[in-house]
Amino acid sequence: MSELTVGDVVAERTVHLTRESLVRYAGASGDFNPIHYRDDVAAEVGLPGVLAHGMLTMGLAVETIVPWLGDAGRILEYGTRFTKPVIVDPVDGADVTIVAKVGAIEEDALRIDLTVTFDEKTVLVKAQVRVRAA
């Protein structure tokens, strides 16, 4: 931990979501809300398009740091704030980028700040993960 400093990027990746991704997640999670797969329903409720599930986005974000951690059991706390929805285009899907940076260094833990963006500038999710020091 001594070699890390606040602001260091510890993990980063881009994930491509498709409508198929959303249907598969719905099947796994049991969340079959039609705003996650039907354009007409999303439009009827005033959404700009079909949205990725919030829990899917949260899972993708935190999973980004697991290879770096080496053990998901080191995660002590995880909190998320959604700032904008992930809109998944029926043809192009959506590419979301997750960047994990050291936000704080404690005696026995680290706070990792996760940012999920679309088009490299629109912040969709801000999250903090507290992890046990190695």
N, C-alpha and C positions, 0 to 999 in steps of 0.2 A: 504494500500500500504506500510505502514511502516514496516510490517513484512516480506516483500519480499526483497531479495537481488539479485544482479546480479549473474547469474549462476543457480538460483533456477529453477528446472524443474516444470512447472505448468501444463503440460498435456503431455500424451504419449499414443500412440496406434499403433497397427499393423493392416493393412488392407490387405485382400486377394483379389487380382484382378484375374479375369478369362477372357477368351475370351468373354464369355457372358456379363461380366461387360462392356467390350469395345463396344459391339454391342448395349447394352442398352444405354450407354452414347452417342453413335453416333446418335441413334434415338432421344434422348432428346436434343442434341445440334445441330443436323443437319450436323455434321462433318463426312461425309462418305468417307473420304480419305481412300483408301484401305490399306494403310500401317498400319492401326489400326485393320485390321481383316483378311488380306490375306497374308500368308507366301510367296507365289510366287511373289507378287508385292513388298513386303518388300525386298526380296532377289534381285529382278531386279534392285532396286535403291541403292543396296549396304548396306542395313541395316542388323544387326545381327539377326533380327526377328521382329515380330509384336510388335509395340510400343503402350503403353498407350498414350492417348491424353494428351498433356501438360496441358490443362485447367482442365482436370479431376484430374490430380495429384495436381495442384494448389488448387483446391476446396477441395480435401481430406485433404491437409495439413492445410489450414486455418480453416476448420471445426473442426479440432482437438481441437482448443482452445475455441470454442463456449460454450460448457458446463461449462468450467471454468469461462468464461466471464459472463455467465448468460444472455447476450444480445448482439447479433451480431451487433447491432447498435453502440456499443462502438468502432468498428473498424474504424479507421480514414484513414489509408493508408496501402497498401499491395504491396510489390514488391518481385519478384521472379527471381532467376537465376538458369537455368537448367544446370547441370554439366554433366549428363549422362542420356540417355533415360531409361524409365522403359520398359524392354522387358518382354512380357507376354507369357510364354511357353504355347503351345496348351494343354498340359496335366496337368502340375503342376501349371500353372498360375504364379503369382508373389506375394510375401509377401513384402509389404513396411512398414517400421516403421517410424513414425513421432514423433519427440521429440521437445517440445516447451520449451524454456528456456528464462528467463528474460535476455535481452541483455543490457538494459539501463533503468534507472529510472529518469524520468523528473518530474518537478513540478506538471504537470497536465496530464501526460501520461506515458505509459510504451512502451518500444520497446521489442517485443517478437521475438526471433530468432527461426525459424523453420528449422529443418534439416530432410530431407527424405532420408532414406537409404534402401538399399537392402542387404541382407545377413549380416546385422549388421555391415558392414564396407564400402560398396561402397556408397558414397554420390551421390545422384541423383539430389537433389534440395536443394538450400539454399534460405531461404526467410526471410523477415523481415516484421513484422506487428506492426504498431503503434496503440495503443489502448488508449482510453480515460480512465483516472483513475476513479475508482468507486466512 
